[in-house]
């Protein structure tokens, strides 16, 4: 066995070096792919190490008995944006040229006492000084693959694109439709699982309803909570939530999902962090409703995603309805996005197109927003190291003023380590 490794290692040293540079493969991975060693040999030399590193997961520390494990990793996104304001912009408005650290995330994850009890803690230093510094903080216990319980703060199971990491996007960032309708993160408990090796996935959660890092407060909404549910079907095989077909899937993959979210807001609750309730969401903090009234809200979404031979496509439709329980005022919103991309150079250079539409109030005319985007991305090492650029034409209708047509240009570099 030892002689076999010495001989093969000398013959394949250069290949291993190239593999590690391009895709972070180990020598053992290369030897196994070349058929030099068997699956049994591979497992015997790749057993758990006390200290290890895996690109995308970070540095991993494992106890000798393997009952405790801690992985440390991070993600950095540096972005340049040039916003070309339309001549119909508000008086005094000017074009914007801006550099920013869009995200600087650090995470700790692993298991404790048993591999079935996992945890994650994630912070985003780009949001330091705000309640959104803490992103993920949860425990997850797996009874079976089909039955798991998660408790703590995590993303509410609503919207495929929102559940896809911001580090695994095909464009510089998510669509305007997603950002307008997503609930975001919240604190609560969620049951979830996968059946038939991921052909069917489900999630159902019960939350505070106040959004990221917020709790219910006396005299405001202490008795109101939020609920969410998602079901997903992958009829041709499990399809992970990662945009762009970097795997160059040899067989077509399709994913179909549907979501539901319920919450009840109080007009004037400015501490609520649910994304679509905020000033950039379709509810705009309930501005349409009477002061201090309760506003029950129901939202739905449906999504479809596809991957095959370097092609990726995804579309999602959103619907929301809010009903004032005193004023009887109703607000109905809808939106969607559709995008597609293809690798010009397999696994490295991709071009993509996206269209997004939002109508925040169907009973009000001339308030729609549409975005037409084109993107080019170069993946040096999948999503772990990439450079992306996109151009967006933004058409904004305005109720009491002339429509605006702005242009946005973005360039972003990302590294995950």
C-alpha positions as CSV (number, residue, x, y, z in Angstrom):
1,X,0.0,0.0,0.0
2,X,2.8,2.4,1.0
3,X,4.8,1.7,-2.2
4,X,1.7,2.2,-4.3
5,X,1.2,5.7,-2.8
6,X,4.9,6.7,-3.3
7,X,5.0,5.7,-6.9
8,X,1.6,7.1,-7.8
9,X,2.4,10.3,-5.8
10,X,5.6,10.9,-7.8
11,X,3.9,10.3,-11.1
12,X,0.9,12.6,-10.4
13,X,2.5,15.4,-8.3
14,X,2.2,18.0,-11.1
15,X,-1.4,16.9,-11.7
16,X,-2.3,17.2,-8.0
17,X,-0.7,20.7,-7.8
18,X,-2.8,21.9,-10.8
19,X,-5.9,20.3,-9.3
20,X,-5.4,22.0,-6.0
21,X,-4.8,25.3,-7.6
22,X,-7.9,25.2,-9.8
23,X,-10.4,23.2,-7.7
24,X,-8.8,22.6,-4.3
25,X,-8.6,18.8,-4.8
26,X,-6.3,16.8,-2.6
27,X,-3.7,14.3,-3.8
28,X,-6.1,11.5,-2.6
29,X,-8.9,13.0,-4.7
30,X,-6.7,13.0,-7.8
31,X,-5.5,9.4,-7.2
32,X,-9.0,8.2,-6.8
33,X,-10.2,9.9,-10.0
34,X,-7.3,8.4,-11.9
35,X,-8.2,4.9,-10.7
36,X,-4.9,4.5,-8.9
37,X,-6.5,3.7,-5.6
38,X,-9.7,2.0,-4.7
39,X,-12.7,3.5,-2.8
40,X,-11.5,1.5,0.3
41,X,-8.0,2.9,0.0
42,X,-9.4,6.4,-0.4
43,X,-11.5,6.2,2.8
44,X,-8.6,4.8,4.8
45,X,-6.4,7.8,4.0
46,X,-9.1,10.5,4.2
47,X,-10.5,9.7,7.6
48,X,-11.3,12.7,9.8
49,X,-8.3,14.8,10.7
50,X,-8.0,16.9,13.9
51,X,-7.4,20.0,11.8
52,X,-8.5,20.2,8.2
53,X,-9.4,22.8,5.6
54,X,-12.0,22.6,2.8
55,X,-12.6,25.5,0.4
56,X,-16.0,27.0,1.0
57,X,-16.4,25.4,4.4
58,X,-13.3,26.9,6.1
59,X,-11.0,25.5,8.7
60,X,-12.4,22.5,10.6
61,X,-11.4,21.3,14.1
62,X,-12.5,17.9,15.2
63,X,-12.1,16.1,18.5
64,X,-10.4,12.8,18.7
65,X,-13.7,11.0,19.4
66,X,-15.4,13.0,16.6
67,X,-18.2,14.1,18.9
68,X,-17.3,17.7,18.5
69,X,-16.6,19.7,15.4
70,X,-16.1,23.4,14.7
71,X,-15.7,25.0,11.2
72,X,-14.6,28.6,10.8
73,X,-15.1,30.4,7.5
74,X,-15.9,33.7,5.9
75,X,-17.1,35.5,2.8
76,X,-16.1,39.0,1.4
77,X,-17.9,40.9,-1.3
78,X,-16.4,44.2,-2.5
79,X,-18.6,46.2,-4.8
80,X,-18.5,49.2,-7.0
81,X,-21.8,50.8,-8.1
82,X,-22.4,53.7,-10.5
83,X,-26.1,54.9,-10.5
84,X,-27.0,57.1,-13.4
85,X,-30.1,59.1,-12.2
86,X,-32.8,60.0,-14.8
87,X,-33.4,63.7,-15.5
88,X,-36.8,63.3,-13.8
89,X,-35.2,62.6,-10.5
90,X,-35.9,64.8,-7.5
91,X,-34.3,68.3,-7.7
92,X,-30.8,68.2,-6.4
93,X,-30.3,64.5,-7.1
94,X,-27.0,63.6,-8.7
95,X,-25.4,60.5,-10.1
96,X,-23.8,58.2,-7.5
97,X,-20.3,56.6,-7.7
98,X,-19.8,54.3,-4.8
99,X,-17.4,51.7,-3.4
100,X,-18.6,49.6,-0.5
101,X,-18.0,46.3,1.3
102,X,-21.4,44.8,0.6
103,X,-20.9,41.7,2.8
104,X,-18.2,40.6,5.2
105,X,-19.5,37.5,6.9
106,X,-17.9,35.1,9.3
107,X,-19.4,31.9,10.5
108,X,-18.9,29.1,12.9
109,X,-20.7,25.8,12.4
110,X,-20.3,22.1,13.3
111,X,-21.8,19.5,15.6
112,X,-21.7,18.8,19.4
113,X,-22.0,15.6,21.4
114,X,-23.5,13.8,18.4
115,X,-23.3,14.4,14.6
116,X,-27.1,14.8,14.7
117,X,-26.9,18.0,16.8
118,X,-25.5,20.7,14.6
119,X,-25.2,24.5,15.1
120,X,-24.4,27.6,13.2
121,X,-23.5,31.2,14.1
122,X,-23.0,33.8,11.4
123,X,-22.4,37.6,11.6
124,X,-22.2,40.2,8.8
125,X,-19.7,42.9,9.8
126,X,-20.9,45.1,6.9
127,X,-24.1,45.5,9.0
128,X,-22.2,46.2,12.2
129,X,-23.8,48.7,14.6
130,X,-27.3,47.5,13.6
131,X,-29.7,44.8,14.7
132,X,-28.8,43.0,11.5
133,X,-25.2,42.2,12.6
134,X,-26.3,38.8,13.8
135,X,-27.7,36.7,10.9
136,X,-27.8,33.0,11.8
137,X,-27.8,31.6,15.3
138,X,-29.4,28.2,15.7
139,X,-29.3,24.6,16.8
140,X,-30.6,21.8,14.6
141,X,-31.4,18.2,15.7
142,X,-31.8,15.4,13.1
143,X,-34.0,12.6,14.2
144,X,-34.0,11.3,10.6
145,X,-33.2,13.0,7.3
146,X,-37.0,13.3,7.0
147,X,-37.6,14.8,10.4
148,X,-35.4,17.6,11.8
149,X,-36.0,20.5,14.2
150,X,-34.2,23.8,14.0
151,X,-34.5,26.4,16.8
152,X,-33.0,30.0,16.8
153,X,-32.6,32.6,14.1
154,X,-32.4,31.6,10.5
155,X,-34.0,32.6,7.1
156,X,-37.8,32.1,7.0
157,X,-38.5,29.3,4.5
158,X,-40.0,31.6,1.8
159,X,-38.7,32.3,-1.7
160,X,-36.1,30.1,-3.5
161,X,-33.9,32.9,-4.4
162,X,-33.8,34.3,-0.8
163,X,-33.0,30.8,0.5
164,X,-30.1,30.6,-2.0
165,X,-27.0,32.1,-0.4
166,X,-26.1,35.7,-1.4
167,X,-22.7,34.1,-2.2
168,X,-24.2,31.7,-4.8
169,X,-26.1,34.2,-7.0
170,X,-25.9,34.4,-10.8
171,X,-26.0,38.2,-10.7
172,X,-24.3,40.7,-8.4
173,X,-27.3,40.4,-6.1
174,X,-30.9,39.1,-5.9
175,X,-33.7,40.5,-8.0
176,X,-35.7,43.5,-6.9
177,X,-38.9,41.3,-6.8
178,X,-37.2,39.0,-4.2
179,X,-36.0,41.9,-2.1
180,X,-39.5,43.4,-2.2
181,X,-41.4,40.3,-1.1
182,X,-39.1,38.3,1.1
183,X,-39.7,38.1,4.9
184,X,-36.0,37.7,5.6
185,X,-34.7,36.2,8.9
186,X,-36.6,35.7,12.1
187,X,-36.4,33.9,15.5
188,X,-38.4,30.8,16.0
189,X,-38.6,27.0,15.5
190,X,-38.8,25.1,12.2
191,X,-39.5,21.5,11.3
192,X,-37.9,20.4,8.1
193,X,-36.6,17.4,6.2
194,X,-36.0,15.6,2.9
195,X,-37.6,12.4,1.5
196,X,-36.3,10.0,-1.1
197,X,-32.8,11.4,-1.2
198,X,-34.0,15.0,-1.7
199,X,-36.7,14.4,-4.3
200,X,-39.1,16.1,-1.9
201,X,-38.2,18.7,0.7
202,X,-40.4,20.5,3.2
203,X,-40.2,23.2,5.9
204,X,-42.7,24.6,8.3
205,X,-41.9,27.3,10.9
206,X,-43.4,29.4,13.7
207,X,-41.7,32.8,14.4
208,X,-41.8,35.9,16.5
209,X,-42.9,37.8,13.4
210,X,-40.7,40.8,14.2
211,X,-37.9,39.9,11.9
212,X,-34.1,39.7,12.3
213,X,-32.8,40.0,15.9
214,X,-36.1,41.4,17.2
215,X,-38.6,40.1,19.8
216,X,-42.2,40.8,20.5
217,X,-42.8,43.6,22.9
218,X,-45.7,44.3,25.4
219,X,-48.5,46.6,24.2
220,X,-47.3,46.4,20.6
221,X,-47.7,42.9,19.3
222,X,-46.8,40.5,22.1
223,X,-49.4,37.9,21.1
224,X,-48.9,38.0,17.4
225,X,-46.6,35.5,15.7
226,X,-45.7,34.5,12.1
227,X,-45.9,31.2,10.3
228,X,-44.3,29.9,7.1
229,X,-44.3,26.8,5.1
230,X,-42.5,25.6,2.0
231,X,-42.7,22.4,-0.2
232,X,-40.2,21.6,-2.9
233,X,-40.1,18.8,-5.5
234,X,-37.0,17.7,-7.4
235,X,-38.4,15.0,-9.8
236,X,-35.2,14.4,-11.7
237,X,-32.9,14.3,-8.7
238,X,-31.8,16.6,-5.9
239,X,-31.0,20.1,-7.0
240,X,-29.1,22.2,-4.5
241,X,-29.8,25.9,-4.1
242,X,-27.0,27.4,-6.1
243,X,-27.5,29.5,-9.2
244,X,-25.5,28.9,-12.4
245,X,-24.8,25.3,-13.6
246,X,-21.2,25.2,-12.4
247,X,-21.4,21.4,-12.0
248,X,-22.2,21.2,-15.8
249,X,-25.0,18.7,-15.0
250,X,-24.9,15.8,-17.3
251,X,-28.7,15.2,-16.8
252,X,-31.4,17.8,-16.6
253,X,-32.4,18.9,-13.1
254,X,-35.7,20.5,-12.3
255,X,-37.0,22.0,-9.0
256,X,-40.5,23.2,-8.3
257,X,-41.4,25.0,-5.1
258,X,-44.3,26.8,-3.4
259,X,-44.4,28.9,-0.2
260,X,-46.8,30.5,2.2
261,X,-46.2,33.1,4.9
262,X,-48.6,34.7,7.4
263,X,-48.0,37.6,9.8
264,X,-49.9,40.4,11.6
265,X,-48.3,43.8,11.7
266,X,-49.2,47.0,13.7
267,X,-49.2,50.2,11.8
268,X,-46.5,52.3,13.3
269,X,-44.3,49.5,14.6
270,X,-41.0,50.9,13.2
271,X,-38.9,48.3,15.0
272,X,-40.2,45.5,12.9
273,X,-37.4,44.0,10.7
274,X,-39.5,41.8,8.4
275,X,-38.1,42.8,5.0
276,X,-41.3,43.3,3.0
277,X,-42.8,45.4,5.8
278,X,-39.8,47.9,5.6
279,X,-39.6,51.1,3.6
280,X,-38.1,49.2,0.6
281,X,-40.8,46.4,0.8
282,X,-44.2,46.3,-0.8
283,X,-46.0,47.3,2.5
284,X,-43.8,50.4,3.1
285,X,-44.4,50.0,6.9
286,X,-48.2,49.9,6.3
287,X,-48.3,53.5,5.2
288,X,-51.7,52.9,3.5
289,X,-53.4,51.9,6.8
290,X,-54.8,53.6,9.8
291,X,-52.5,54.4,12.7
292,X,-52.0,51.6,15.2
293,X,-54.4,49.2,13.6
294,X,-53.6,45.5,13.2
295,X,-52.8,44.4,9.6
296,X,-53.0,40.6,9.0
297,X,-50.9,39.7,5.9
298,X,-50.9,36.6,3.7
299,X,-48.2,36.0,1.1
300,X,-47.5,33.2,-1.4
301,X,-44.9,32.4,-3.9
302,X,-44.2,29.7,-6.5
303,X,-40.8,29.0,-8.2
304,X,-39.2,26.9,-10.9
305,X,-35.5,26.2,-11.5
306,X,-33.6,24.3,-14.2
307,X,-30.0,23.1,-14.8
308,X,-28.4,21.2,-17.6
309,X,-25.1,21.2,-19.4
310,X,-24.1,24.7,-18.3
311,X,-27.5,26.3,-18.7
312,X,-29.4,27.6,-15.7
313,X,-32.9,29.2,-15.6
314,X,-35.1,30.3,-12.7
315,X,-38.4,32.1,-12.2
316,X,-40.5,33.0,-9.3
317,X,-44.0,34.6,-8.8
318,X,-45.0,36.5,-5.6
319,X,-48.4,37.5,-4.3
320,X,-49.3,39.4,-1.1
321,X,-52.4,40.7,0.6
322,X,-52.8,42.9,3.6
323,X,-56.1,43.7,5.3
324,X,-56.7,46.4,7.9
325,X,-58.9,45.0,10.7
326,X,-60.4,48.4,11.6
327,X,-60.2,50.5,8.4
328,X,-61.1,47.6,6.1
329,X,-58.4,48.9,3.8
330,X,-56.9,46.3,1.5
331,X,-53.5,46.2,-0.2
332,X,-52.7,43.6,-2.8
333,X,-49.2,43.3,-4.3
334,X,-47.7,41.0,-6.9
335,X,-44.3,40.6,-8.6
336,X,-42.1,38.1,-10.4
337,X,-38.7,37.7,-11.9
338,X,-37.3,35.4,-14.6
339,X,-33.6,34.8,-15.4
340,X,-31.4,32.5,-17.5
341,X,-27.7,32.1,-18.0
342,X,-25.3,30.0,-20.0
343,X,-21.6,29.2,-19.8
344,X,-19.7,30.6,-22.8
345,X,-16.6,29.0,-21.4
346,X,-17.7,25.9,-19.5
347,X,-17.5,26.3,-15.7
348,X,-15.8,29.7,-16.0
349,X,-17.4,32.4,-18.1
350,X,-21.2,32.9,-18.0
351,X,-23.6,35.4,-19.5
352,X,-27.1,35.9,-18.0
353,X,-30.3,37.9,-18.4
354,X,-33.0,38.8,-15.9
355,X,-36.3,40.6,-15.9
356,X,-38.1,41.7,-12.7
357,X,-41.5,43.2,-12.1
358,X,-43.1,44.6,-8.9
359,X,-46.6,46.1,-8.4
360,X,-46.7,47.1,-4.7
361,X,-50.4,48.0,-4.8
362,X,-52.7,46.7,-7.5
363,X,-55.4,49.2,-6.7
364,X,-53.1,52.2,-7.4
365,X,-52.2,53.1,-11.0
366,X,-48.8,54.1,-12.2
367,X,-46.7,52.6,-9.4
368,X,-45.0,49.6,-11.0
369,X,-41.2,49.1,-11.1
370,X,-39.5,46.9,-13.7
371,X,-35.8,46.0,-14.0
372,X,-34.0,44.6,-17.0
373,X,-30.6,43.2,-16.3
374,X,-27.7,41.7,-18.2
375,X,-24.7,40.1,-16.4
376,X,-21.3,38.6,-17.1
377,X,-19.5,36.5,-14.5
378,X,-16.1,34.8,-14.4
379,X,-15.7,32.0,-11.9
380,X,-12.1,31.3,-11.0
381,X,-13.1,28.7,-8.5
382,X,-16.9,28.2,-8.7
383,X,-18.7,30.6,-6.3
384,X,-15.7,30.6,-4.0
385,X,-13.7,33.1,-6.1
386,X,-15.5,35.0,-8.8
387,X,-15.8,38.4,-10.5
388,X,-19.2,39.7,-11.6
389,X,-20.6,42.7,-13.5
390,X,-24.2,43.6,-14.3
391,X,-26.1,46.4,-16.0
392,X,-29.6,47.3,-15.0
393,X,-32.2,49.4,-16.6
394,X,-34.7,50.6,-14.0
395,X,-38.2,51.9,-15.0
396,X,-40.1,53.4,-12.1
397,X,-43.7,54.6,-12.6
398,X,-44.8,57.4,-10.1
399,X,-48.3,58.2,-9.2
400,X,-48.0,62.0,-9.2
401,X,-44.8,62.6,-11.3
402,X,-43.2,61.6,-14.5
403,X,-41.8,58.1,-14.7
404,X,-38.1,57.6,-14.1
405,X,-35.7,55.5,-16.2
406,X,-32.4,55.1,-14.3
407,X,-29.3,53.0,-15.1
408,X,-27.2,51.0,-12.7
409,X,-23.8,49.6,-13.3
410,X,-22.2,47.2,-10.8
411,X,-18.9,45.3,-10.5
412,X,-18.3,42.9,-7.6
413,X,-15.5,40.6,-6.5
414,X,-16.2,37.7,-4.1
415,X,-14.0,35.4,-2.1
416,X,-15.2,32.6,0.2
417,X,-12.7,31.0,2.5
